[in-house]
Amino acid sequence: MIGDKMLLYDRENERFFAGWKAATKRQADELVPMWSEWGKDAMVIYRLSVAYRIKETLGIGVRIVSETEAHKIDSMRRYREANGGGK
């Protein structure tokens, strides 16, 4: 996966990691993770070491997926929504 596009996916909450934002304007040193329902809005990571470092910070249940797998996840979500299905 070195050099490939990787995304981080939270299986439990069915969402992709989209980056970090400051907790408040005054506390810029505290970063809070942002999440997205869709892979197209997720943060793309190219280095496996960086992906593992962020994955460890985000905790259990988050896994590294390839761009192809993210497209499959998005396709299944669109299919479920079109057919009135939930999770």
C-alpha positions in Angstrom: 0.0 0.0 0.0 3.0 2.3 0.0 2.3 5.2 -2.4 -1.4 4.2 -2.7 -4.2 6.4 -1.6 -5.4 5.4 1.8 -8.3 6.5 3.9 -9.3 5.9 7.5 -12.7 4.4 8.1 -14.6 4.0 11.4 -16.5 0.8 11.1 -18.7 1.2 14.1 -20.0 4.7 13.1 -19.7 4.1 9.3 -17.8 7.3 8.6 -14.5 8.4 7.1 -11.8 10.5 8.8 -11.8 14.0 7.2 -9.0 15.8 9.1 -8.5 17.8 12.3 -10.0 21.1 13.6 -9.1 23.2 16.6 -11.4 22.5 19.6 -11.9 26.2 20.1 -10.2 29.4 18.8 -8.5 30.0 22.1 -7.2 26.4 22.4 -5.6 25.9 19.1 -3.3 23.2 20.5 -6.3 20.8 21.1 -7.4 19.1 17.9 -10.7 17.3 17.4 -11.2 14.8 14.5 -13.7 15.7 11.8 -15.7 12.9 10.1 -17.5 12.5 6.8 -20.1 10.0 5.7 -18.6 9.9 2.2 -15.1 8.8 1.0 -14.9 11.7 -1.5 -14.8 14.1 1.4 -12.2 12.1 3.5 -8.6 12.9 4.1 -6.4 11.0 1.6 -3.1 9.7 3.1 -0.2 8.4 0.9 2.3 7.2 3.6 1.5 4.1 5.5 3.4 5.3 8.6 1.3 8.4 8.7 -1.9 6.4 8.3 -0.9 4.1 11.2 0.0 7.0 13.4 -3.4 8.7 12.9 -5.2 5.4 13.2 -3.6 4.8 16.6 -4.7 8.3 17.7 -8.3 7.8 16.6 -8.6 4.5 18.5 -10.1 1.0 18.2 -12.6 0.4 15.4 -10.8 2.6 12.9 -9.1 0.8 10.0 -7.1 1.8 7.0 -8.8 1.2 3.6 -7.7 1.7 0.1 -9.4 4.2 -2.2 -11.0 1.3 -4.1 -12.5 -0.1 -0.9 -13.8 3.4 0.0 -15.6 3.6 -3.3 -17.2 0.2 -2.6 -18.3 1.4 0.9 -19.8 4.6 -0.7 -21.6 2.5 -3.4 -23.1 0.2 -0.8 -24.3 3.2 1.2 -25.9 4.8 -1.9 -27.6 1.5 -2.7 -29.0 1.1 0.8 -30.3 4.7 0.8 -31.9 4.3 -2.6 -33.7 1.2 -1.4 -34.9 2.7 1.9 -32.5 0.6 4.0 -30.9 1.7 7.2 -27.6 0.5 8.6 
